[in-house]
Amino acid sequence: MNIALIAHDSKKELMVQFCIAYCGVLSKHNLCATGTTGKMVAEATGLGVQRYLSGSQGGDQQISARISCNEIDLLLFFRDPISAKPHEPDQANLMRLCDVHNIPIATNIATAEALIHALERGDLDWRDIVNPTTAARQ
């Protein structure tokens, strides 16, 4: 499966810790991320992460484009709900696209843990039916 990782600045370390904890599960999948988040995760875990621009420079939009093309199967987006972000419209569009294309999304650690366990159990294998090109790429 193709998993996208995005984390606001105040949540980047949490994303890194999450990826360290679930490195074994994540290593079986294709990862992509916005710039700094991808760099931090790759350095901390040794996982291969395709990196896009930072979120504020269009990385959110690059991942949105992949969602629009049904090329992302799961989004882990650790958001800071307290601080306003200048590119919030891009992020709202990102979440809207996940709803449109039935992409599971976690915006906090609690939901991310539930989704990663579901991924590990095979509960998200239905995405291979919806997106058969993902299985072909692996």
Secondary structure, DSSP 8 states (H G I E B T S, - for coil): -EEEEEE-GGGHHHHHHHHHHTHHHHTTSEEEE-HHHHHHHHHHH---EEE---GGGTHHHHHHHHHHTT--SEEEEE--SSS--TTHHHHHHHHHHHHHTT--EESSHHHHHHHHHHHHHTTTTHHHHH-HHHHHH-
